[in-house]
Amino acid sequence: MTFPSFLLGLIFSTLYGALFHLWRGGDGKTLLFYLLLAWAGFFIAQFLAAWLGWTLFPIGTLEFGLATLGALIFLFAGDWLARIE
């Protein structure tokens, strides 16, 4: 993964976390939580897809489609787990 691909991934994953926070609401702690989930999901899925050789909407060396799916899975699962009492 090149540095420009990393920056593009960081921008998109931050956007996903911020939009999820805008949709679900919360305070500053939940914003940070959603950002961490989006970053982790995006880059774990990116590296897993690159390692396994899977592609879905690649942008250069960035496996954009699968990384986006990873971020969304992490966001929804993390939000669901955080709301369990």
Sequence and secondary structure as in RCSB ss.txt:
>XXXX:A:sequence
MTFPSFLLGLIFSTLYGALFHLWRGGDGKTLLFYLLLAWAGFFIAQFLAAWLGWTLFPIGTLEFGLATLGALIFL
FAGDWLARIE
>XXXX:A:secstr
  HHHHHHHHHHHHHHHHHHHHHH   HHHHHHHHHHHHHHHHHHHHHHHHHT  SSEETTEEHHHHHHHHHHHH
HHHHHHHH  
